[in-house]
């Protein structure tokens, strides 16, 4: 204690050049001050909410002209218990003149007692991320969890909302309206730190589809809920603007995007709202506007609990209560102004010209120790850096010990006992939209997104058209002789395989929707099977457009069978190939949710399927494990190419010499078999012509290309053998092709 006291005295004396501790009492012109005479008094909790008081509705609507804001407010009844909750903090924005008032209580009381959270491997020195935290949150108030990085803010917030991972273990008690229970679906909302929005939708469209996914009932009933959420977050001027912009139009600013994320959770009209870093990546003006909006939202009776890393003086004055954390330890819980008094009592008074949140973080953020080490040899105009010469470890221990023995900690325990003495009304789970409705909503929403996002399918359509044009022109003018069979097979293989490979172009756009799905799934608005089904249904018209446009270009350029029924089979076969491929892409993107690994995995899958499709080596010749079973049987390339070839050659015939003919089916199945002689490294060639017996040619050991004439039934056949396989001149009746 002597070391702590000496360090505290050193800090106090070093900062006394600005003002003495007595003069550090903030002047009355700072709006976040307590009333005169209340500075050194501990927080007073004289009453607890009375659950039996009748609900009183408050509805605020501006009677002015068009474009005026209207907010739905629900304040607590006129009782001494809640009339003092906002004492000392900035009052809510005044009601407009001529406002119509209607009252309703919508909030819930939340209490946590001795809450401890352990996560194995989270920290090096201890698995306990939160250590015996006590606190509460009341309706109509904003409770902020503040602390430096890795102090446990988000972990505490997720523990209260019941959204921790399975690896985390929670000890302690959490009370909802005085009863030990968990928050039910629809009774709370949780806003993640990062915005996961759909840029190709307007604000109103985005919220409307979110309401359709979350709420049961008819479509027209959701519009009023959406409009209330838009007005509650002051988004009326941006309701019809695209969130992410379009072409040369800019999207919403970061502050408005953050408010849209919060509005998405308001469509459920939750009693408790959790927000992880509402001021994340916002400038000072946007941050102040956000907090004023949340203050207005809290005045409706909603219980707000959120985390904050740092805030300005104006924003700090809007908080009702603060829970200050450092390394999982609770250094203070109580009213915001009492926190200033707590730091002053511990020997760390806040300078007048410094933001309270900056001062708090300066005292408890261990990262400042590195700054002290860097600045040891530096000097400013007054000598040493007086504001950074305090060991933060000493400050943390001093603040923690001071809080444990303070009247504020005792008052918190007393309030927790009063709030848990008797149970209030339980929060009931709200109804959900059924799976069929969610699939329909996701399908329609995805259709709208795909039609507006040019990188989704429009770019893929252009690339498939170019691919069909390139392949078609490269393999044009083949004719319908036996010599064209092998080349036609190659053309079909290249077209199907590369067109399927082009589906990777849409991965970035699909990952955006996967992120939105992840956020919706965490809030129980959607499910994996529902999302995949909706996405697959939405892709049907675009895949059919791609298949029919590119297939027709390829079909006529290569010169396939001139018949409408065969052409439509080609189109439908290629469409089914793209559909199966789209399902694979969706599953891989949903599981991995990472750009690099998704693209790498899809490339590997396509290469494996192309190798086992039967073009490079027939299925029966593939190695049994892995390649034949199961890859060759699950490769959709195999069935698609086989169907297209049978569609092209079934029912056709080819003349062999002047006497015999063979069917197209025989041409595909009994053309050439290449059997590798492993002992000699040469070739053994088996030629099958119509119904003639096999004629085996002796091994050829010459390097390069070898020409050898043989006689089969008085037919002159020229056989070309090389390391790449067998090809023929066709004129004498010899040809070579893959076997299916």
VEXMAR-546217 format. One record per residue (C-alpha): x, y, z. Coordinates in steps of 0.25 Angstrom, whole numbers, plus 5000, padded with zeros to 4 digits. Layout:
<kolkols>
X, Y, Z;
...
</kolkols>
This chain:
<kolkols>
5000, 5000, 5000;
5011, 5009, 5003;
5016, 5007, 4988;
5002, 5010, 4983;
5001, 5022, 4992;
5014, 5028, 4987;
5010, 5026, 4973;
4997, 5032, 4975;
5003, 5044, 4982;
5013, 5045, 4970;
5002, 5045, 4960;
4994, 5055, 4968;
5006, 5065, 4970;
5010, 5064, 4955;
4997, 5068, 4950;
4995, 5079, 4960;
5001, 5089, 4952;
4988, 5090, 4944;
4979, 5091, 4957;
4978, 5086, 4971;
4969, 5074, 4974;
4959, 5084, 4980;
4960, 5093, 4967;
4958, 5080, 4958;
4943, 5080, 4962;
4937, 5083, 4948;
4931, 5096, 4946;
4916, 5097, 4945;
4916, 5100, 4930;
4919, 5086, 4927;
4906, 5079, 4924;
4910, 5066, 4930;
4911, 5071, 4944;
4903, 5067, 4956;
4894, 5077, 4963;
4902, 5086, 4973;
4905, 5080, 4986;
4904, 5066, 4980;
4918, 5064, 4976;
4924, 5056, 4987;
4911, 5049, 4991;
4911, 5034, 4987;
4900, 5029, 4977;
4887, 5029, 4984;
4877, 5017, 4980;
4865, 5020, 4989;
4855, 5012, 4981;
4854, 5000, 4971;
4844, 4999, 4960;
4830, 4995, 4964;
4825, 4984, 4955;
4811, 4986, 4959;
4810, 5000, 4954;
4800, 5002, 4942;
4807, 5004, 4928;
4805, 5018, 4923;
4807, 5020, 4908;
4814, 5032, 4902;
4814, 5034, 4887;
4821, 5046, 4881;
4817, 5051, 4867;
4821, 5065, 4861;
4808, 5072, 4856;
4816, 5080, 4846;
4816, 5078, 4831;
4822, 5067, 4823;
4836, 5062, 4826;
4834, 5064, 4841;
4840, 5053, 4850;
4831, 5045, 4859;
4836, 5036, 4870;
4829, 5025, 4878;
4833, 5027, 4892;
4830, 5019, 4904;
4834, 5025, 4917;
4833, 5019, 4931;
4822, 5023, 4940;
4823, 5035, 4949;
4829, 5029, 4961;
4841, 5033, 4970;
4849, 5021, 4966;
4851, 5025, 4952;
4850, 5040, 4953;
4864, 5040, 4958;
4871, 5031, 4948;
4875, 5042, 4938;
4879, 5052, 4949;
4893, 5058, 4946;
4893, 5054, 4931;
4889, 5061, 4919;
4874, 5061, 4918;
4867, 5055, 4906;
4864, 5065, 4894;
4852, 5073, 4897;
4838, 5069, 4891;
4833, 5078, 4880;
4822, 5087, 4882;
4808, 5082, 4880;
4813, 5068, 4882;
4803, 5057, 4884;
4807, 5048, 4896;
4803, 5033, 4898;
4811, 5025, 4908;
4816, 5011, 4908;
4827, 5003, 4916;
4835, 4994, 4907;
4848, 4992, 4915;
4853, 4981, 4924;
4862, 4981, 4936;
4874, 4973, 4935;
4883, 4969, 4947;
4896, 4961, 4947;
4903, 4957, 4960;
4916, 4951, 4961;
4917, 4948, 4946;
4930, 4941, 4942;
4934, 4937, 4928;
4945, 4927, 4925;
4950, 4924, 4911;
4962, 4914, 4910;
4974, 4920, 4903;
4968, 4934, 4902;
4979, 4940, 4910;
4993, 4936, 4913;
4992, 4938, 4928;
4978, 4934, 4932;
4966, 4928, 4925;
4956, 4937, 4933;
4952, 4948, 4923;
4942, 4954, 4933;
4944, 4953, 4948;
4932, 4954, 4958;
4925, 4966, 4951;
4913, 4972, 4957;
4903, 4982, 4951;
4889, 4985, 4945;
4882, 4992, 4934;
4868, 4999, 4936;
4858, 5002, 4926;
4859, 5016, 4919;
4874, 5017, 4922;
4887, 5015, 4915;
4898, 5006, 4922;
4911, 5007, 4915;
4922, 4997, 4917;
4936, 5004, 4915;
4950, 5000, 4916;
4963, 4999, 4908;
4965, 4988, 4897;
4964, 4973, 4902;
4958, 4978, 4915;
4946, 4968, 4913;
4935, 4978, 4908;
4930, 4970, 4897;
4931, 4957, 4905;
4922, 4963, 4916;
4912, 4968, 4906;
4911, 4955, 4899;
4910, 4948, 4913;
4898, 4957, 4916;
4892, 4954, 4903;
4894, 4939, 4904;
4903, 4939, 4891;
4916, 4934, 4895;
4923, 4922, 4888;
4922, 4908, 4893;
4936, 4909, 4897;
4933, 4919, 4908;
4928, 4916, 4922;
4919, 4925, 4930;
4918, 4926, 4945;
4909, 4935, 4953;
4894, 4939, 4951;
4887, 4948, 4941;
4873, 4953, 4945;
4862, 4958, 4935;
4852, 4966, 4942;
4856, 4959, 4955;
4855, 4945, 4950;
4867, 4936, 4946;
4864, 4934, 4932;
4870, 4935, 4918;
4865, 4946, 4908;
4855, 4940, 4898;
4854, 4942, 4883;
4849, 4955, 4880;
4851, 4961, 4894;
4865, 4966, 4891;
4873, 4971, 4879;
4888, 4970, 4877;
4896, 4979, 4868;
4910, 4974, 4864;
4922, 4983, 4863;
4924, 4983, 4848;
4912, 4986, 4839;
4907, 4975, 4830;
4898, 4982, 4821;
4894, 4979, 4806;
4899, 4991, 4798;
4889, 4988, 4786;
4877, 4991, 4794;
4871, 5004, 4799;
4869, 5006, 4814;
4854, 5004, 4814;
4856, 4991, 4805;
4867, 4985, 4814;
4858, 4988, 4827;
4846, 4982, 4820;
4852, 4969, 4816;
4858, 4968, 4830;
4844, 4970, 4836;
4839, 4959, 4827;
4849, 4950, 4832;
4847, 4952, 4846;
4833, 4955, 4849;
4821, 4946, 4846;
4808, 4951, 4839;
4804, 4957, 4826;
4814, 4966, 4818;
4806, 4978, 4819;
4806, 4978, 4834;
4821, 4980, 4834;
4821, 4993, 4827;
4817, 5001, 4840;
4828, 4994, 4848;
4839, 4998, 4837;
4834, 5012, 4837;
4835, 5013, 4852;
4849, 5007, 4852;
4853, 5018, 4841;
4847, 5029, 4850;
4853, 5024, 4862;
4867, 5024, 4856;
4865, 5037, 4849;
4867, 5031, 4835;
4855, 5038, 4828;
4864, 5046, 4819;
4872, 5033, 4814;
4860, 5023, 4814;
4860, 5022, 4798;
4875, 5023, 4796;
4884, 5011, 4793;
4892, 5007, 4805;
4904, 5004, 4796;
4902, 5014, 4785;
4901, 5010, 4770;
4909, 5015, 4758;
4913, 5029, 4761;
4904, 5030, 4773;
4911, 5030, 4787;
4906, 5021, 4798;
4901, 5024, 4812;
4912, 5031, 4821;
4917, 5022, 4832;
4909, 5028, 4843;
4896, 5025, 4835;
4900, 5011, 4832;
4902, 5009, 4847;
4888, 5014, 4849;
4883, 5005, 4839;
4889, 4993, 4846;
4882, 4997, 4859;
4869, 4999, 4852;
4869, 4985, 4847;
4868, 4980, 4861;
4857, 4990, 4864;
4847, 4984, 4855;
4845, 4973, 4866;
4842, 4984, 4876;
4852, 4978, 4886;
4851, 4981, 4901;
4866, 4980, 4902;
4876, 4985, 4892;
4891, 4981, 4892;
4901, 4989, 4883;
4915, 4985, 4882;
4923, 4998, 4879;
4912, 5007, 4873;
4922, 5018, 4870;
4931, 5009, 4863;
4939, 5016, 4852;
4930, 5029, 4854;
4936, 5043, 4854;
4932, 5052, 4866;
4920, 5058, 4859;
4914, 5045, 4855;
4917, 5039, 4868;
4910, 5051, 4875;
4898, 5049, 4866;
4898, 5034, 4868;
4897, 5036, 4883;
4887, 5046, 4883;
4878, 5037, 4874;
4881, 5025, 4884;
4877, 5035, 4896;
4864, 5037, 4888;
4862, 5022, 4887;
4865, 5020, 4902;
4854, 5030, 4905;
4844, 5020, 4899;
4846, 5011, 4910;
4856, 5002, 4903;
4868, 4997, 4912;
4881, 5000, 4905;
4894, 4993, 4908;
4906, 4995, 4899;
4921, 4996, 4899;
4930, 5008, 4897;
4945, 5009, 4895;
4946, 5024, 4895;
4937, 5036, 4894;
4937, 5051, 4894;
4932, 5060, 4906;
4919, 5063, 4900;
4916, 5048, 4897;
4921, 5044, 4911;
4910, 5053, 4917;
4899, 5045, 4910;
4902, 5032, 4918;
4894, 5028, 4930;
4903, 5018, 4936;
4916, 5013, 4933;
4923, 4999, 4936;
4938, 5001, 4935;
4947, 4989, 4932;
4961, 4986, 4931;
4967, 4972, 4929;
4953, 4967, 4933;
4953, 4974, 4946;
4942, 4983, 4950;
4948, 4996, 4954;
4935, 5004, 4955;
4920, 5003, 4953;
4910, 5014, 4955;
4906, 5027, 4950;
4915, 5034, 4940;
4918, 5046, 4949;
4920, 5037, 4961;
4932, 5031, 4953;
4938, 5044, 4952;
4937, 5045, 4967;
4943, 5031, 4969;
4955, 5034, 4961;
4957, 5047, 4969;
4956, 5040, 4982;
4966, 5029, 4977;
4976, 5040, 4974;
4974, 5042, 4960;
4965, 5055, 4958;
4961, 5058, 4943;
4967, 5071, 4938;
4957, 5081, 4934;
4962, 5082, 4919;
4962, 5067, 4917;
4951, 5057, 4913;
4946, 5048, 4924;
4947, 5036, 4916;
4961, 5039, 4911;
4965, 5041, 4926;
4959, 5028, 4930;
4966, 5020, 4919;
4979, 5027, 4921;
4979, 5022, 4935;
4975, 5008, 4933;
4981, 5005, 4919;
4994, 4997, 4921;
4999, 5001, 4907;
5003, 5014, 4912;
5014, 5008, 4919;
5021, 5006, 4906;
5019, 5021, 4903;
5025, 5024, 4917;
5037, 5015, 4913;
5039, 5023, 4900;
5038, 5036, 4906;
5048, 5035, 4918;
5058, 5043, 4911;
5049, 5053, 4905;
5045, 5066, 4911;
5034, 5076, 4908;
5034, 5091, 4912;
5031, 5087, 4927;
5041, 5076, 4928;
5036, 5062, 4929;
5023, 5057, 4922;
5015, 5059, 4934;
5002, 5053, 4929;
5009, 5039, 4926;
5018, 5037, 4937;
5008, 5028, 4945;
5010, 5012, 4945;
4996, 5007, 4940;
4997, 4994, 4948;
4998, 5003, 4961;
4986, 5011, 4956;
4978, 4999, 4953;
4980, 4993, 4967;
4977, 5006, 4973;
4964, 5008, 4966;
4960, 4994, 4969;
4963, 4994, 4983;
4956, 5008, 4985;
4944, 5003, 4978;
4942, 4991, 4986;
4942, 4999, 4999;
4934, 5010, 4994;
4919, 5014, 4996;
4917, 5013, 4981;
4920, 4998, 4982;
4911, 4996, 4994;
4900, 5004, 4987;
4901, 4995, 4975;
4899, 4982, 4984;
4887, 4988, 4991;
4881, 4992, 4977;
4883, 4977, 4972;
4876, 4972, 4984;
4864, 4981, 4983;
4863, 4977, 4968;
4864, 4962, 4970;
4854, 4962, 4982;
4842, 4959, 4974;
4840, 4955, 4960;
4834, 4964, 4950;
4827, 4960, 4937;
4834, 4950, 4929;
4839, 4953, 4915;
4831, 4944, 4905;
4837, 4939, 4892;
4831, 4946, 4880;
4826, 4938, 4868;
4835, 4935, 4856;
4833, 4934, 4841;
4832, 4920, 4836;
4842, 4914, 4827;
4834, 4915, 4815;
4832, 4929, 4817;
4847, 4931, 4819;
4851, 4924, 4807;
4841, 4932, 4799;
4847, 4945, 4805;
4861, 4941, 4803;
4858, 4937, 4788;
4852, 4950, 4785;
4862, 4958, 4792;
4873, 4951, 4785;
4867, 4952, 4772;
4866, 4967, 4774;
4881, 4968, 4778;
4886, 4959, 4767;
4878, 4968, 4757;
4885, 4981, 4762;
4899, 4975, 4765;
4906, 4974, 4752;
4918, 4966, 4758;
4908, 4955, 4762;
4903, 4949, 4749;
4904, 4960, 4738;
4919, 4959, 4738;
4918, 4944, 4738;
4908, 4944, 4726;
4918, 4953, 4718;
4929, 4944, 4721;
4921, 4931, 4717;
4917, 4938, 4704;
4932, 4941, 4701;
4936, 4927, 4705;
4925, 4921, 4696;
4930, 4930, 4685;
4944, 4926, 4686;
4942, 4911, 4687;
4932, 4912, 4676;
4941, 4919, 4666;
4953, 4910, 4670;
4945, 4897, 4667;
4937, 4902, 4656;
4936, 4895, 4642;
4938, 4881, 4648;
4928, 4874, 4639;
4921, 4861, 4642;
4931, 4851, 4638;
4938, 4840, 4646;
4950, 4849, 4648;
4942, 4860, 4654;
4938, 4851, 4666;
4950, 4853, 4675;
4951, 4868, 4672;
4936, 4870, 4675;
4938, 4862, 4688;
4949, 4872, 4692;
4940, 4884, 4689;
4929, 4879, 4698;
4939, 4876, 4709;
4945, 4890, 4708;
4932, 4897, 4708;
4926, 4890, 4719;
4938, 4890, 4728;
4942, 4904, 4726;
4928, 4910, 4727;
4926, 4903, 4741;
4940, 4908, 4745;
4935, 4923, 4742;
4925, 4922, 4754;
4937, 4926, 4763;
4935, 4940, 4757;
4922, 4941, 4766;
4929, 4937, 4779;
4932, 4951, 4784;
4917, 4955, 4782;
4912, 4942, 4789;
4922, 4944, 4801;
4915, 4958, 4803;
4902, 4951, 4805;
4908, 4940, 4813;
4913, 4950, 4823;
4899, 4956, 4824;
4893, 4942, 4826;
4903, 4940, 4837;
4898, 4952, 4844;
4884, 4948, 4842;
4886, 4934, 4846;
4893, 4939, 4859;
4880, 4946, 4862;
4872, 4934, 4858;
4866, 4941, 4847;
4870, 4931, 4837;
4876, 4917, 4836;
4886, 4910, 4827;
4877, 4901, 4819;
4867, 4913, 4817;
4878, 4922, 4812;
4884, 4912, 4802;
4870, 4908, 4797;
4866, 4923, 4795;
4880, 4926, 4788;
4878, 4914, 4779;
4864, 4917, 4775;
4868, 4932, 4773;
4879, 4927, 4763;
4870, 4919, 4754;
4866, 4930, 4744;
4880, 4936, 4743;
4886, 4922, 4741;
4876, 4919, 4731;
4879, 4932, 4724;
4894, 4928, 4724;
4892, 4914, 4719;
4882, 4918, 4707;
4890, 4929, 4702;
4904, 4923, 4703;
4899, 4909, 4698;
4893, 4915, 4686;
4905, 4922, 4682;
4914, 4909, 4684;
4904, 4900, 4678;
4903, 4907, 4664;
4917, 4911, 4663;
4922, 4897, 4665;
4911, 4891, 4656;
4904, 4881, 4665;
4892, 4874, 4661;
4882, 4883, 4654;
4869, 4879, 4661;
4861, 4887, 4672;
4859, 4876, 4681;
4874, 4872, 4682;
4877, 4887, 4683;
4868, 4888, 4695;
4873, 4876, 4702;
4887, 4882, 4700;
4882, 4895, 4707;
4875, 4888, 4719;
4887, 4879, 4721;
4896, 4890, 4722;
4887, 4898, 4731;
4886, 4886, 4741;
4901, 4885, 4740;
4902, 4900, 4744;
4891, 4898, 4755;
4899, 4887, 4762;
4912, 4895, 4761;
4905, 4907, 4767;
4900, 4898, 4779;
4915, 4894, 4781;
4920, 4908, 4781;
4909, 4913, 4791;
4912, 4901, 4800;
4927, 4904, 4800;
4925, 4919, 4801;
4916, 4917, 4813;
4925, 4908, 4820;
4938, 4915, 4818;
4933, 4929, 4818;
4947, 4934, 4813;
4951, 4939, 4799;
4964, 4932, 4798;
4961, 4919, 4803;
4947, 4918, 4796;
4954, 4921, 4782;
4965, 4911, 4785;
4956, 4900, 4789;
4947, 4902, 4777;
4958, 4902, 4768;
4963, 4889, 4774;
4950, 4883, 4773;
4948, 4886, 4759;
4962, 4881, 4755;
4959, 4868, 4762;
4946, 4866, 4755;
4952, 4870, 4741;
4963, 4860, 4742;
4952, 4849, 4746;
4942, 4853, 4735;
4947, 4842, 4725;
4953, 4851, 4715;
4968, 4849, 4719;
4966, 4835, 4723;
4954, 4826, 4723;
4947, 4823, 4736;
4950, 4808, 4736;
4965, 4811, 4734;
4965, 4820, 4746;
4971, 4815, 4759;
4961, 4809, 4768;
4962, 4817, 4781;
4960, 4832, 4781;
4959, 4834, 4766;
4949, 4824, 4762;
4942, 4823, 4775;
4937, 4833, 4778;
4942, 4845, 4770;
4938, 4839, 4756;
4924, 4836, 4761;
4922, 4850, 4768;
4928, 4858, 4757;
4916, 4865, 4750;
4925, 4868, 4738;
4925, 4853, 4735;
4910, 4852, 4734;
4908, 4865, 4727;
4918, 4862, 4716;
4913, 4848, 4714;
4899, 4853, 4712;
4903, 4863, 4702;
4911, 4853, 4694;
4900, 4843, 4694;
4890, 4854, 4690;
4900, 4857, 4678;
4903, 4843, 4673;
4891, 4835, 4677;
4883, 4830, 4665;
4894, 4834, 4655;
4903, 4825, 4647;
4917, 4826, 4640;
4922, 4819, 4627;
4934, 4811, 4629;
4940, 4809, 4615;
4930, 4805, 4604;
4923, 4794, 4610;
4921, 4795, 4625;
4915, 4806, 4634;
4915, 4808, 4650;
4906, 4815, 4659;
4909, 4827, 4666;
4908, 4820, 4679;
4918, 4810, 4675;
4927, 4821, 4670;
4927, 4827, 4684;
4929, 4814, 4692;
4938, 4805, 4682;
4947, 4815, 4675;
4961, 4813, 4681;
4966, 4807, 4694;
4980, 4811, 4698;
4987, 4801, 4707;
5000, 4805, 4713;
5011, 4794, 4713;
5017, 4797, 4727;
5029, 4787, 4724;
5034, 4793, 4711;
5029, 4807, 4711;
5023, 4805, 4697;
5009, 4805, 4692;
5000, 4793, 4689;
4989, 4798, 4679;
4975, 4791, 4678;
4967, 4796, 4666;
4952, 4793, 4666;
4944, 4795, 4653;
4929, 4792, 4654;
4927, 4778, 4657;
4941, 4773, 4653;
4950, 4766, 4663;
4962, 4773, 4670;
4975, 4774, 4662;
4987, 4776, 4671;
4999, 4783, 4666;
5012, 4780, 4672;
5019, 4790, 4681;
5025, 4802, 4675;
5038, 4807, 4682;
5042, 4818, 4673;
5042, 4832, 4679;
5034, 4843, 4674;
5023, 4840, 4664;
5023, 4827, 4657;
5015, 4824, 4644;
5011, 4809, 4642;
5002, 4803, 4631;
4994, 4791, 4635;
4983, 4783, 4627;
4969, 4780, 4633;
4959, 4774, 4624;
4966, 4780, 4612;
4965, 4794, 4618;
4977, 4802, 4618;
4978, 4809, 4632;
4989, 4818, 4636;
4992, 4818, 4651;
4999, 4830, 4657;
5005, 4826, 4671;
5012, 4836, 4680;
5013, 4839, 4695;
5000, 4847, 4695;
4992, 4835, 4690;
4986, 4831, 4676;
4981, 4840, 4665;
4977, 4836, 4651;
4976, 4841, 4637;
4961, 4838, 4636;
4962, 4836, 4621;
4965, 4821, 4623;
4955, 4819, 4634;
4964, 4820, 4646;
4960, 4830, 4657;
4962, 4832, 4672;
4953, 4837, 4683;
4951, 4837, 4698;
4943, 4825, 4704;
4931, 4827, 4713;
</kolkols>
